[in-house]
Amino acid sequence: MKTVVVLSGGPDVPASIALPAGAMVIGADGGAGLGVPVDLAVGDFDSLPPEALAGLGRVERHPAEKDATDLALALDAALRESPERILVVGSAGGRLDHLFGSLELLASERYARVEVDAQLGEAAVHVVRGTRRLRGEAGELVSLFAVHGPARDVLTEGLVYPLRGETLEPGSSRGTSNAFASAEATVSVGSGVVVAVRPSGSCAAGTAS
């Protein structure tokens, strides 16, 4: 599967970043300064020291006053590579508005044709359209949230509290704090989009498919 990795900054970026073999790597602003070689750096670079910026190769620089976040610009750059999967590695800490906006962004219809996952601090995030299999550990927590509208005909297998063709509404807590019954679970969505959040999950060990 052709994968593009987007590195984002923040206070609790995973200390060890395992990159899929052969993946292109894009640094979103401060994410280009994590010590991981990047193929492209994107952003206004207000979070990157000048000396670090000077050492980068391909750079796509944007003005500080812009209508999109650095992550959004980096995701758009990733789309231009025609990937099958985008993996975002970043932070779950720092500014709450940035985190909220990032989760909404990952589930945007703009990326509907791409499999989207994220490792945000200690949490793994999977965007579910159609059917995806999630690999984790028995007893591991996972929460399912509808975003951008109702998610209809939600069906799960392998979770302690199954959903059987239900509708999840945005703002509902119906899918919060479920758990893996075994090492693998399936989440299917008839229409709409669900974000699956594993608070202590790993995209390296629990990559969705």
C-alpha positions, 0 to 999 in steps of 0.5 A: 500500500502506497503510504505518505507519512505526515509529521506534525509537531507538538509537545508529546510527539511519539519519541520513536517514529516507525515509518512504513517501508518506502513511505514518502515523508512530509514535515508539517512546519515543526514536524520537519524538525523531529530528527526524521529525514523528510522528503518535503517540508510544508508550512509557514515555519513559525515553529521551526528554527532558521538553522533547521529550515536551512538544512531542509531540501524541498520546501513548500513555504506559505505565508503566516497569514493563510486560510489553512493550518500547516497540517491541512497544507501538508495533507494536501501535499500528500494527496498530490502524491496519489497515496492509498494511505496517509499516516499522520504522526503528531501530538495529542497535547498542546492547544485544544483547538488545534487537536479538535481541528485536526481530528475534524480535518482527518475525517474531511470528505477531501480525504475520503478516497484515502485510508487515513490513520494518525498516531497522536501522542499515545493515541491511535486514530483511524478514520472509518468509511465503509469497513475497516479492521482494527487490530489491538489487544483484548481489553484495549479501549476504543471509542467511536465518534460520528463526525460531519453528520450522522453515521448510519448502519454502524455495525461492529464485531469483536468489541465488548459492546457491539453496535448492530446497525445503529446510528451514531449522531455527532455529539452522542456518547453512545460509542465512547469507551468500548473495548476490544473483545479480542485482538481484532475488531471490525467497524462498518459504516453504511453511510457517513464517517466514524473516527475510532480513537484508541487512547493507548493504541499504536498505528505500528502494531494496530494498523487498520485495514 
